[in-house]
Amino acid sequence: MTEERLCKVCAKPFIANKYRPNQTVCSSLECQYNRQLENMKKWRDRNPNYFKYKENQDSSWRDTCRQRSLEWRKKHQEYLKLYREEHRERHRAYMKNYMRDYRKKKGLAGGGESAKS
């Protein structure tokens, strides 16, 4: 019948799923998560250039993308205006936090040099 095996991750005994007779990791969430991470790491090691984008090989790719974007914006001029109106409060909150962080990085937290004069 079915035999008990030791999990490769936690080393606890388990019985393999009948649909996965070669199962080597138990069904606990932690072990499955670790198995997935390990599988992704192995895949990335075998395919190191998979996430290298085409612009790295083709210098005209970036220009093509930029041109496509400009053409889309010309055809959909009202889209950005409507989007901004619909998401005004969220955008304001984002910009407020963004500028606060920017000023901290630049050392302008107190309003800059002009505020002291």
C-alpha positions in Angstrom: 0.0 0.0 0.0 1.2 3.5 0.9 4.4 3.9 2.8 5.4 6.6 5.1 8.1 9.0 4.0 10.2 11.7 5.7 9.6 15.2 4.5 12.7 16.8 3.0 11.9 20.1 4.7 10.7 19.3 8.2 11.8 15.6 8.4 8.4 14.5 9.8 6.8 11.4 8.5 3.9 11.7 6.0 2.0 9.6 3.5 2.3 10.7 -0.1 -0.8 11.8 -2.0 -2.2 9.1 -4.1 -2.2 11.4 -7.1 1.4 12.4 -6.4 3.2 9.1 -5.6 6.7 10.7 -5.9 5.8 13.4 -3.4 8.9 14.3 -1.2 7.5 17.1 0.9 4.6 16.9 3.3 1.4 19.0 2.8 2.0 21.5 5.6 1.9 25.1 4.4 5.4 26.0 5.6 6.9 23.0 3.8 5.0 23.6 0.6 6.1 27.3 0.7 9.7 26.3 1.2 9.4 23.8 -1.7 8.1 26.4 -4.0 10.9 28.9 -3.1 13.5 26.2 -3.7 11.9 25.3 -7.1 11.8 29.0 -8.1 15.5 29.4 -7.1 16.5 26.3 -9.2 14.5 27.6 -12.2 16.1 31.0 -12.0 19.5 29.4 -11.8 18.8 27.3 -14.9 17.3 30.4 -16.8 19.5 33.3 -15.7 18.7 35.5 -18.8 14.9 35.0 -18.8 14.1 38.3 -17.1 16.6 40.3 -19.3 14.4 42.6 -21.3 14.6 43.0 -25.0 15.9 46.6 -24.7 19.2 45.1 -23.5 19.7 43.5 -26.8 18.0 46.0 -29.1 18.8 49.7 -28.8 15.8 50.8 -30.8 13.4 48.9 -28.5 13.2 51.8 -26.0 12.4 54.3 -28.8 9.8 52.0 -30.2 8.1 51.7 -26.8 8.3 55.5 -26.2 6.7 56.2 -29.6 3.9 53.7 -29.0 3.2 55.3 -25.7 3.0 58.8 -27.2 0.7 57.6 -29.9 -1.6 56.0 -27.3 -1.7 59.2 -25.3 -2.6 61.2 -28.4 -5.5 58.9 -29.1 -6.7 58.9 -25.5 -6.2 62.5 -24.3 -9.2 62.5 -22.0 -8.1 59.3 -20.2 -5.5 60.9 -17.9 -7.7 63.8 -17.1 -10.7 61.6 -16.1 -8.4 59.3 -14.2 -6.9 62.1 -12.2 -10.4 63.5 -11.4 -11.6 60.1 -10.2 -8.5 59.4 -8.0 -7.8 63.0 -6.9 -7.7 62.3 -3.1 -5.5 59.3 -3.5 -3.1 61.1 -5.7 -2.9 64.1 -3.3 -2.1 61.8 -0.4 0.5 60.0 -2.5 2.1 63.3 -3.6 2.0 64.7 0.0 4.0 61.7 1.3 6.3 61.6 -1.7 7.2 65.3 -1.3 7.7 64.9 2.5 10.1 62.0 1.9 11.8 64.0 -0.9 12.4 67.0 1.3 13.8 64.8 4.1 16.3 63.3 1.7 17.3 66.7 0.4 17.4 68.2 3.8 14.6 70.6 3.1 12.3 69.5 6.0 11.9 73.0 7.5 10.9 74.7 4.3 14.5 75.1 3.0 16.9 78.1 3.3 14.3 80.6 2.1 12.0 79.9 5.1 14.7 81.0 7.6 15.3 84.4 6.0 
